[in-house]
């Protein structure tokens, strides 16, 4: 009986993390799809209604996957590896909520005549999506080394371009503000993606705040 109990505990420990990694991978895949759908809306040459429908669909799928991951990951957090999985989910949630907070500005940005700025936003969001998709590969193994190239310079370049355009070729105040806020939120989302990479890295210790959840 003790032997069988030991076997059961061992396999439960192994498969517990496998399930956690699978749920996180599905959530990160959903976030990648959401980012790509959102990037399409910033493309001045896309059809607006179709792009909005795609964004709504990917948003709904992502929310379901995040909830499934939250239910399992928060159930146990007594081991360092379990808390690191929660760190990953928290960083993913922070990135998602930051990106989602810019949805209210879509209408203003799509009406704007600043095609080049919108293309730059489109490219940056797609670059962030590429990085999240690459980070998903880190979940194939229990522990791995994660190293990514930050997009901070691209984010700051976009912020500077928006500031310059607002000064030299202003539109209405609401549109000027929408571009500035969007650029700033993309920079913040990029920081959360860097935190996501740190949480996935096997050498990074778990955050202390998880114990308070």
Secondary structure, DSSP 8 states (H G I E B T S, - for coil): -HHHHHHHHHHHHHHHHHHHHHHHHHHHHHHHHHHHHHHHHH-TTS-HHHHHHHHHHHHHHHHHHHHHHHHHHTT---SHHHHHHHHHHHHHHHHHHHHHTTGGGHHHHHH-S-HHHHHHHHHHHHHHHHHHHHHHGGGGSSS--------HHHHHHHHHHHHHHHHHS---HHHHHHHHHHHHHHHHHHHHHHHHHHHH-TTS---GGGGG-
